[in-house]
Amino acid sequence: MRVRRRVAIALWATCAFVTWNVLFDRHVANAAMEFTRDQVVRYQQGMATASIDVEFSPRVREAAWLAWLWTTPIFLAGVLSIYFSFRRLE
């Protein structure tokens, strides 16, 4: 029974990990396109371009935060469902 529980938790953890990676990658890709577009507009207007640390790094942090906001409930739902389903079987 313990092996099944561990396998089930590992599968939910894998699902959460994949979800985090997909969401993070998508948000970072969107942030990169927005950053690039903003830099092109600034360059065309003759303005100084912004530093990647100032403009892009906060967007990456936000992407990580948004990915965690979705991943945490998925993992918690999985662990709780495993806990209650295996509790009935014992």
MDTraj code that builds the backbone (N, CA, C; nanometers):
import mdtraj as md
import numpy as np

residues = "MET ARG VAL ARG ARG ARG VAL ALA ILE ALA LEU TRP ALA THR CYS ALA PHE VAL THR TRP ASN VAL LEU PHE ASP ARG HIS VAL ALA ASN ALA ALA MET GLU PHE THR ARG ASP GLN VAL VAL ARG TYR GLN GLN GLY MET ALA THR ALA SER ILE ASP VAL GLU PHE SER PRO ARG VAL ARG GLU ALA ALA TRP LEU ALA TRP LEU TRP THR THR PRO ILE PHE LEU ALA GLY VAL LEU SER ILE TYR PHE SER PHE ARG ARG LEU GLU".split()
xyz = np.array([
    [0.0822, -0.1189, 0.0000],
    [0.0000, 0.0000, 0.0000],
    [0.0871, 0.1259, 0.0000],
    [0.1987, 0.1218, 0.0707],
    [0.2874, 0.2388, 0.0753],
    [0.3472, 0.2695, -0.0615],
    [0.3790, 0.1639, -0.1354],
    [0.4377, 0.1846, -0.2677],
    [0.3365, 0.2537, -0.3588],
    [0.2117, 0.2103, -0.3530],
    [0.1081, 0.2725, -0.4354],
    [0.0894, 0.4197, -0.3981],
    [0.0923, 0.4474, -0.2699],
    [0.0764, 0.5855, -0.2246],
    [0.1926, 0.6716, -0.2748],
    [0.3128, 0.6189, -0.2657],
    [0.4298, 0.6945, -0.3123],
    [0.4266, 0.7166, -0.4630],
    [0.3830, 0.6162, -0.5358],
    [0.3723, 0.6300, -0.6813],
    [0.2670, 0.7350, -0.7156],
    [0.1548, 0.7325, -0.6459],
    [0.0489, 0.8296, -0.6709],
    [0.0971, 0.9724, -0.6403],
    [0.1676, 0.9887, -0.5302],
    [0.2211, 1.1210, -0.4963],
    [0.3239, 1.1645, -0.5994],
    [0.4070, 1.0728, -0.6438],
    [0.5067, 1.1054, -0.7463],
    [0.4398, 1.1479, -0.8768],
    [0.3293, 1.0830, -0.9119],
    [0.2584, 1.1215, -1.0342],
    [0.1960, 1.2606, -1.0216],
    [0.1389, 1.2915, -0.9054],
    [0.0837, 1.4253, -0.8844],
    [0.1949, 1.5295, -0.8820],
    [0.3073, 1.4965, -0.8222],
    [0.4203, 1.5896, -0.8198],
    [0.4718, 1.6136, -0.9618],
    [0.4749, 1.5095, -1.0417],
    [0.5172, 1.5237, -1.1811],
    [0.4192, 1.6117, -1.2581],
    [0.2909, 1.5913, -1.2350],
    [0.1895, 1.6747, -1.2990],
    [0.2076, 1.8213, -1.2596],
    [0.2312, 1.8463, -1.1316],
    [0.2515, 1.9828, -1.0838],
    [0.3789, 2.0427, -1.1434],
    [0.4838, 1.9634, -1.1513],
    [0.6107, 2.0101, -1.2078],
    [0.5956, 2.0466, -1.3546],
    [0.5280, 1.9622, -1.4306],
    [0.5065, 1.9900, -1.5727],
    [0.4199, 2.1148, -1.5893],
    [0.3168, 2.1262, -1.5068],
    [0.2306, 2.2446, -1.5119],
    [0.3112, 2.3710, -1.4837],
    [0.3954, 2.3658, -1.3807],
    [0.4768, 2.4820, -1.3477],
    [0.5675, 2.5204, -1.4646],
    [0.6323, 2.4204, -1.5238],
    [0.7240, 2.4484, -1.6343],
    [0.6530, 2.5077, -1.7548],
    [0.5364, 2.4542, -1.7884],
    [0.4629, 2.5047, -1.9047],
    [0.4171, 2.6479, -1.8801],
    [0.3594, 2.6729, -1.7631],
    [0.3116, 2.8076, -1.7325],
    [0.4262, 2.9076, -1.7238],
    [0.5337, 2.8700, -1.6573],
    [0.6483, 2.9591, -1.6451],
    [0.7062, 2.9916, -1.7823],
    [0.7222, 2.8900, -1.8646],
    [0.7781, 2.9110, -1.9979],
    [0.6894, 3.0033, -2.0808],
    [0.5592, 2.9825, -2.0727],
    [0.4678, 3.0648, -2.1507],
    [0.4702, 3.2109, -2.1045],
    [0.4702, 3.2315, -1.9736],
    [0.4736, 3.3682, -1.9215],
    [0.6065, 3.4377, -1.9527],
    [0.7156, 3.3642, -1.9454],
    [0.8462, 3.4229, -1.9784],
    [0.8538, 3.4554, -2.1278],
    [0.7987, 3.3688, -2.2108],
    [0.7982, 3.3961, -2.3549],
    [0.7168, 3.5216, -2.3854],
    [0.6015, 3.5350, -2.3217],
    [0.5209, 3.6564, -2.3407],
    [0.5954, 3.7798, -2.2903],
    [0.6595, 3.7678, -2.1751],
    [0.7348, 3.8798, -2.1196],
    [0.8507, 3.9180, -2.2115],
    [0.9159, 3.8206, -2.2703],
    [1.0275, 3.8488, -2.3612],
    [0.9787, 3.9222, -2.4853],
    [0.8636, 3.8815, -2.5378],
    [0.8099, 3.9499, -2.6554],
    [0.7696, 4.0934, -2.6211],
    [0.7075, 4.1122, -2.5053],
    [0.6706, 4.2481, -2.4630],
    [0.7943, 4.3345, -2.4403],
    [0.8953, 4.2772, -2.3765],
    [1.0195, 4.3511, -2.3514],
    [1.0859, 4.3910, -2.4825],
    [1.0921, 4.2986, -2.5755],
    [1.1534, 4.3263, -2.7042],
    [1.0757, 4.4338, -2.7792],
    [0.9438, 4.4227, -2.7778],
    [0.8599, 4.5226, -2.8445],
    [0.8808, 4.6607, -2.7817],
    [0.8853, 4.6654, -2.6495],
    [0.9081, 4.7937, -2.5814],
    [1.0440, 4.8530, -2.6170],
    [1.1453, 4.7686, -2.6266],
    [1.2797, 4.8173, -2.6610],
    [1.2852, 4.8705, -2.8031],
    [1.2164, 4.8041, -2.8954],
    [1.2128, 4.8504, -3.0346],
    [1.1432, 4.9860, -3.0424],
    [1.0330, 5.0012, -2.9710],
    [0.9611, 5.1286, -2.9716],
    [1.0485, 5.2388, -2.9130],
    [1.1166, 5.2110, -2.8041],
    [1.2058, 5.3111, -2.7445],
    [1.3181, 5.3491, -2.8407],
    [1.3744, 5.2510, -2.9061],
    [1.4829, 5.2778, -3.0010],
    [1.4331, 5.3623, -3.1173],
    [1.3144, 5.3295, -3.1689],
    [1.2597, 5.4039, -3.2819],
    [1.2255, 5.5474, -3.2437],
    [1.1894, 5.5694, -3.1183],
    [1.1564, 5.7038, -3.0735],
    [1.2799, 5.7816, -3.0282],
    [1.3951, 5.7193, -3.0358],
    [1.5191, 5.7854, -2.9984],
    [1.5434, 5.7905, -2.8487],
    [1.4684, 5.7142, -2.7747],
    [1.4843, 5.7086, -2.6292],
    [1.5907, 5.6046, -2.5939],
    [1.6424, 5.6170, -2.4740],
    [1.7394, 5.5177, -2.4267],
    [1.6667, 5.3866, -2.3964],
    [1.7312, 5.2771, -2.4323],
    [1.6701, 5.1481, -2.4031],
    [1.6901, 5.1140, -2.2563],
    [1.5988, 5.0342, -2.2030],
    [1.6020, 4.9989, -2.0616],
    [1.6929, 4.8788, -2.0390],
    [1.7430, 4.8709, -1.9193],
    [1.8268, 4.7584, -1.8805],
    [1.7416, 4.6327, -1.8644],
    [1.7995, 4.5198, -1.8982],
    [1.7263, 4.3942, -1.8832],
    [1.6983, 4.3649, -1.7354],
    [1.7878, 4.4082, -1.6467],
    [1.7652, 4.3875, -1.5041],
    [1.6482, 4.4699, -1.4527],
    [1.6317, 4.5877, -1.5077],
    [1.5252, 4.6768, -1.4607],
    [1.3894, 4.6371, -1.5176],
    [1.3844, 4.6022, -1.6439],
    [1.2566, 4.5771, -1.7108],
    [1.2172, 4.4301, -1.7200],
    [1.3112, 4.3421, -1.7454],
    [1.2760, 4.2026, -1.7726],
    [1.2761, 4.1158, -1.6471],
    [1.3677, 4.1374, -1.5568],
    [1.3763, 4.0542, -1.4367],
    [1.2493, 4.0544, -1.3525],
    [1.1846, 4.1696, -1.3318],
    [1.0578, 4.1661, -1.2579],
    [0.9501, 4.0837, -1.3281],
    [0.9530, 4.0824, -1.4590],
    [0.8551, 4.0019, -1.5341],
    [0.8811, 3.8532, -1.5168],
    [1.0062, 3.8161, -1.5061],
    [1.0399, 3.6750, -1.4828],
    [0.9964, 3.6339, -1.3425],
    [1.0185, 3.7217, -1.2443],
    [0.9719, 3.6921, -1.1078],
    [0.8201, 3.6769, -1.1047],
    [0.7513, 3.7638, -1.1765],
    [0.6050, 3.7541, -1.1828],
    [0.5616, 3.6243, -1.2498],
    [0.6337, 3.5829, -1.3521],
    [0.6021, 3.4565, -1.4194],
    [0.6179, 3.3390, -1.3241],
    [0.7233, 3.3400, -1.2447],
    [0.7431, 3.2325, -1.1469],
    [0.6320, 3.2330, -1.0430],
    [0.5939, 3.3515, -0.9971],
    [0.4871, 3.3626, -0.8974],
    [0.3538, 3.3120, -0.9538],
    [0.3197, 3.3505, -1.0761],
    [0.1950, 3.3049, -1.1371],
    [0.1945, 3.1537, -1.1588],
    [0.3087, 3.0987, -1.1961],
    [0.3175, 2.9535, -1.2132],
    [0.2962, 2.8818, -1.0805],
    [0.3530, 2.9355, -0.9725],
    [0.3329, 2.8756, -0.8403],
    [0.1880, 2.8860, -0.7958],
    [0.1217, 2.9950, -0.8306],
    [-0.0185, 3.0108, -0.7921],
    [-0.1073, 2.9019, -0.8520],
    [-0.0734, 2.8558, -0.9696],
    [-0.1500, 2.7476, -1.0317],
    [-0.1021, 2.6094, -0.9877],
    [0.0251, 2.5949, -0.9656],
    [0.0815, 2.4641, -0.9345],
    [0.0489, 2.4180, -0.7931],
    [0.0520, 2.5088, -0.6986],
    [0.0285, 2.4719, -0.5585],
    [-0.1078, 2.4074, -0.5374],
    [-0.2181, 2.4648, -0.5875],
    [-0.3473, 2.3971, -0.5682],
    [-0.3551, 2.2607, -0.6364],
    [-0.2899, 2.2474, -0.7506],
    [-0.2903, 2.1180, -0.8191],
    [-0.2227, 2.0124, -0.7326],
    [-0.1061, 2.0461, -0.6793],
    [-0.0337, 1.9499, -0.5967],
    [-0.1089, 1.9206, -0.4673],
    [-0.1623, 2.0237, -0.4039],
    [-0.2368, 2.0029, -0.2800],
    [-0.3621, 1.9194, -0.3022],
    [-0.4322, 1.9443, -0.4118],
    [-0.5504, 1.8631, -0.4436],
    [-0.5118, 1.7169, -0.4634],
    [-0.4013, 1.6938, -0.5289],
    [-0.3552, 1.5568, -0.5488],
    [-0.3187, 1.4883, -0.4189],
    [-0.2429, 1.5569, -0.3351],
    [-0.2010, 1.4972, -0.2080],
    [-0.3218, 1.4711, -0.1187],
    [-0.4139, 1.5658, -0.1134],
    [-0.5328, 1.5458, -0.0306],
    [-0.6205, 1.4328, -0.0834],
    [-0.6354, 1.4239, -0.2134],
    [-0.7155, 1.3139, -0.2686],
    [-0.6496, 1.1794, -0.2424],
    [-0.5191, 1.1743, -0.2499],
    [-0.4477, 1.0500, -0.2191],
    [-0.4643, 1.0154, -0.0719],
    [-0.4500, 1.1153, 0.0135],
    [-0.4625, 1.0915, 0.1568],
    [-0.5992, 1.0336, 0.1910],
    [-0.7043, 1.0964, 0.1404],
    [-0.8391, 1.0503, 0.1754],
    [-0.8764, 0.9196, 0.1054],
    [-0.8287, 0.8981, -0.0153],
    [-0.8633, 0.7723, -0.0838],
    [-0.7886, 0.6538, -0.0230],
    [-0.6635, 0.6694, 0.0130],
    [-0.5900, 0.5599, 0.0725],
    [-0.6301, 0.5391, 0.2184],
    [-0.6796, 0.6410, 0.2809],
    [-0.7253, 0.6295, 0.4178],
    [-0.8470, 0.5377, 0.4254],
    [-0.9336, 0.5424, 0.3251],
    [-1.0510, 0.4554, 0.3210],
    [-1.0129, 0.3097, 0.2969],
    [-0.9041, 0.2891, 0.2217],
    [-0.8635, 0.1527, 0.1884],
    [-0.7977, 0.0791, 0.3042],
    [-0.7445, 0.1541, 0.3982],
    [-0.6728, 0.0900, 0.5088],
    [-0.7660, 0.0372, 0.6128],
])
top = md.Topology()
chain = top.add_chain()
for i, resn in enumerate(residues, 1):
    res = top.add_residue(resn, chain, resSeq=i)
    for name in ("N", "CA", "C"):
        top.add_atom(name, md.element.get_by_symbol(name[0]), res)
traj = md.Trajectory(xyz[None], top)
